[in-house]
Structure formats: C-alpha cells, structure tokens
Amino acid sequence: MKTVAFNKPRTGDMDVNSVDRWVGDVGVAPEQKPAKPVRMKRFTIDVPADLHRRIKSECAREGVKMTDVLREMLETRFPAKS
C-alpha cells in the first residue's frame, strides 16, 4: 500500500508566498495590475419594506447589484471634491 506524507518539509529556494506572488503576476502588465483596494465602510439605513422591494426587484430585472446602484446614487449626490 502506498503512503503519502502530508507534513513533509518543502525543499528548494521558493517559499509559498513567493510562488503565490509569481503566479499572481503571470501575464499581467504593470499598468493592468489592479490598484490598491478602496477601504470600504458599512452603514445601515432603514427604508420602508415597499421601497426595498421596488429597489430589489428593479435591480434584479436589470441584472445589477443593489449595492452598486446605491453607491452610484450616493456618488452622484455627494461627488468627491478635488
């Protein structure tokens, strides 16, 4: 019967992090690499159930996420000041 050792130490000069970095960068030009992620904050608002249903159903019909639509609305109402 064949046995497999799962806790076998790694050999070679590449550690897991360097392999992950190498694989993650393959085929991606420097100008195409994603920018640093935007820090997100969560807030909760109360809306009437009927309004929530209308928003949710319209977003489903359009095939978009509610969060994306609401973020877009908020960005329009509160644009970034330059």
N, C-alpha and C positions, 0 to 999 in steps of 0.2 A: 504494500500500500504506500502511496506517495504522501509525504508530509510537506507542509508549507509553513515556513517560519514567518510570522507576521511582524515580529518585533526585531527584525534583522536591521542592524545599523546601516545607514546609507553610505555608499562609497563614492569617491570622486570629489571634484572641487566645486560642484554646483549644489547649493542648498535649495530647499523648496521655494523660498522667496525669490531667489534669482531666476529659477525656472519659471515661476509664475509671471515675473516681470518680463522675461524674454518672450514667453508665449503671448502675453497680453499685447506686446508691441509689434508682433509679426504682421507685416503687411499694412501698417498704419503709418502714413506720412506724418511728420511732426505737426503740420498745420491742420491735420484731420483729427488729432487726438482731442478727446472731449476736455472742455475747460473744467476747472475745479468746480465741484458740485456747489450749487447755491444752498446756503444754510436755510432750512425751512423751519417755520414756526407754525404751530397749530392753534386755532381758536375755534370756539363753538358758538354758534348762534341759534336762537330759537326762531323757527318760522312756522306759520300755520301748516297743518298737515296737507291741506288742499294745495297750497303753494309748492310744498315739497313734492307732491305727486305730479304736479304740472311740470316742474323743472326736471324731475327724474324721467318722466315719460318722453318729454321733448328731447332730452339728451339721448335717450335710448333710440328714438326714431332717427336722430341724426348720426348715431354711432359714435358719440363723443362722451368723454367722462365729465361728470358734474363738476369735479374739482377743476378741470381745465377751463370750463366755461365760466365758473365763478371767479377763478384767478384772472381770466381775461377781462371780465367785467370790472373787477377791482382795479386792475392796471389802467383801464380806460378812465375810471373815475378818479383815481389817485396816481397820475403819472409821476415818474421819477423826475426830480428836479436836477438839472445839470449845473 
